Amino acid sequence: MSATSNSSPLTRTSHTLFSLLHRHLSVRHLKQIHSALIARGFSLRSLHLKNLLRVILVSRPTDLAYASLVFNRIATPTVRLWNTMIGEYYASSYPQMSLVYYARMRRLGVLPNKHTFPLLLKSFSKLKREDPFQVFAHIVKFGWGLHDFVRNSLIAAFANCGYLESARQVFDESKVGDDVVAWTAMLDGYVRNGQAAEGIKCFLEMRLMGVKVDEVTVVSILSAAGILGDIWFGRCVHGFNIETGKVKLDVYVCSALVDMYSKSGCCDDARKIFDEMPSKNVVSWSALIAGYVQCNRSKDAILVFQDMLVENVKPNQMTLSSILTACSRLGALDQGKWIHAYIVGNNLEMNSAVGTALINMYAKCGCLDEASLVFEAMPRKHVYAWTAMINGFAVHGDAQRALNIFTQMLSTGVQPTGVTFISVLTACSHGGLVDEGRKLFEMMKQSYHIEPNVDHYGCMVDLLGRAGYLQEARKLIEEMPMEPTPGVWGALFGACMIHKAYKLGEYVGQHLIQLQPHHSGRYALLANLYSTCQKWKAAASTRKLMKEKGAEKTSGCSWTEVEGVLHEFIAFDKSHLESNDLYEMLDGLTLQLKLSDHVPDIC
C-alpha cells in the first residue's frame, strides 16, 4: 500500500491545498486557501507561509498589504525574503516602506547582502527627497562599497536625489573603467538634474574612453539633446549609434527619438520615426502628442490622441496633461469636456499635472465655474494648481477673486513661485489695482526672495501704463536690471494708445521697429498710430519701409469648434471645404449691413 493511502485525511487535504498554490490563482483564491490552512492548523508553519508569500508576490496585481500580513507571521525571515519585500515596495506606490523594512531587518540582526542595497538605493532614486547618506554608511560598514552593482546604484541614488557632487565623487574614486552602467548612471544624473550640457560632456568623455554604449545610454543622451534643442547632436547620435545598428532599435529608443526630434522643433521627423515603429506603447504616443503641443500644432496633437484611443492604448497622466493643453490652446471645450469625462469614466488617476491642465483648459475656455469645481475636488493642491486658478480669474478680469485665491493659498502654507506672481500681477493690471500690484512686486522680492524677471517687469509696465502712469512705466523700463524685451516696450505702446499719448507712443513704436525690423506687426502698429494722429505721410512712409525691409504680414488664423469638430480658418485662404458657402454668407451679411446704412469694417 502506498504512503499516500496510509496518510491521514488531514495530511492529504494539506497536500491538496499546497499543490493549488503552484497554480495561477487570484488573490481572492489565495486568501481562501490561506483560510483553509488556518482552519487545519497549518498557519504557524514558516515553510508554508514562505510558500504562500512567494505565490502572493508573483500574483498581479500584488496585494502588498496581504503580503505584509503573511510576512509578519514568518518567525525568522531570511535575507532573501527581506530583499523580496524591499524590492516589492520599491516598485510600488509606497517606496518609503522599503526603508521601513530595511530598518526592521537590521533591528532583528539580519545582515544585508549584495542584493539588499541596490534595491534599497532604487527606493531613494524614486523618493528623491530622502537622504541616501544614511544608507551609504551601512554600505561602507558591511563592505559592499566596491561591489559593482552597489556602486552603480549608489551613483544613481546620489544623482537622482540631487547630490551630483557626491555621485561624481563615487564615480571618480571607483575607477569605473568601461562599465557602461556606471557611465550611464552618471550621464543620466546630469540630465535629470537639469544639466543636459554636462550630460553631453560625460557622453563624449565616455566615447573617448572607448566605452560601448547601450540602449539605456542612448535614451539618456537623446533626452539631453532634446532638452537643449541640439538637433545636430541628436542627429549624430541617431546616425552613429542607431542607424549603424550598434544599439537595438526597441520601443524605448524609438520613443526617445520621437521625444528628441519633437523638442528640437522637428515634428515631421518625429512623426516619421513614430510611423516606422514596429510596436508602440503609451510612452511613444505621449511623446508625439507632447511634441505636437510644444510645436504649437495642437490640432495634430488631438488627431494623434484620437488615433491612440482607436488603437486601444490607455493614456497616462503625461498624455492627458498634454492633450488638455492642446484643447486649452484651441479653445476646444467639447473635446476637453469629453477628455474630462473619459478620465472620470475610466477611473484614471488625476494627479497634480492632470488636475492643473483641466483647470487651465476650463479657464481658458471661459468656464470658470467648472475650473473651480475641478480645483476644489483636488485632494492635494500644489502651487501649480493654485497658480492656474489665479491665472484663470486674472485673464478674465476678475481681479478680486484672483487675489482672494492668492491670499487663501498663502494661508495654507503653499509657497508662491515666480509664475504665481505673474498671474497676480496680471490680475492687478486687468483690475486697475495699482497699489496692490506695487505691494505684490515688493513682496515678491522681500518676503519670498524671488528676483523679478523680464515678465514680472512687463506686468508692472502694463499695470502702470493701463492706469495712466506712463512716465513711471517708462522709468521702470529704463531702470530694469536686464535688457527690456519687445514685449515690455509693446505693453507701454499699448498704454500710449489707450491714453492718447501719441508723442511717447511714436518714440516707443520707432524703438520697437529698431528692435524687430522684420516684424510686420511693429510697422502696422506705428502706422495705425500715425493714422490716428492724421499724419498720413508718416503712416504711408512706415508701410513703405515695411515693404522695403521685406517684413511680410503673417496671415491671421483662428479656430472654432462646432459639435466637437475643430475648424481652422486663415485670412484670405479658401482651403476649408465649406469656404465658398462661408464667403457667400459673409457677402450676404455685408449686403444687409449696407442696406441698413451701416458700413462694416471687414478689412
WOVEN-V716129 format. One line per field, one symbol per residue. ss: DSSP state (A for helix, B for strand, O for the rest). burial: # if it has 16 or more other ideal C-beta (glycine too) atoms within 10 Angstrom, else .. Layout:
ss->???
burial->???
This chain:
ss->OOAAAAOOAAAAAAAAAAAAOOOOOOAAAAAAAAAAAAAOOOOOOAAAAAAAAAAAAAOOOOOAAAAAAAAAOOOOOOAAAAAAAAAAAAOOOOOAAAAAAAAAAAAOOOOOOAAAAAAAAAAAAAAOOOOOAAAAAAAAAOOOOOOAAAAAAAAAAAAAOOOAAAAAAAAAAAOOOOOAAAAAAAAAAAAAOOOAAAAAAAAAAAAAOOOOOOAAAAAAAAAAAAAAOOAAAAAAAAAAAAAOOOOOOOAAAAAAAAAAAAAOOOAAAAAAAAAAOOOOOAAAAAAAAAAAAAOOOAAAAAAAAAAAAAOOOOOOAAAAAAAAAAAAAAOOAAAAAAAAAAAAAOOOOOOAAAAAAAAAAAAAOOOAAAAAAAAAAOOOOOAAAAAAAAAAAAAOOOAAAAAAAAAAAAAOOOOOOAAAAAAAAAAAAAAOOAAAAAAAAAAAAAOOOOOOOAAAAAAAAAAAAAOOOAAAAAAAAAOOOOOOOAAAAAAAAAAAAAOOOAAAAAAAAAAAAAAOOOOAAAAAAAAAAAAAOOOAAAAAAAAAAAAAOOOOOOOOBBBBBBOOBBBBBBOOOOOOOOAAAAAAAAAAAAAAAAAOOOOOOOO
burial->............##..##..#...#.#..#..##.##....##....###.##.###.#...##.###.##.##..#...##########....#.###.##..#....#.#..#############..#.#..##..#....##....############.##.###.##..#.#..###############.##.###.##..##...#.################.##.###.##..##....#.#..#############.##.###.##..#..#..#############.######.##..#....#.###################.###.##..#....#.################.##.###.##..#..#.##############.##.###.##..##...#.#...############.##.###.##..#.....#.#..#############.##.###.##..#...#.#.##########.#.##.######.###.....##.##.###.##....#..##..##..#....#.........#....#.....................................
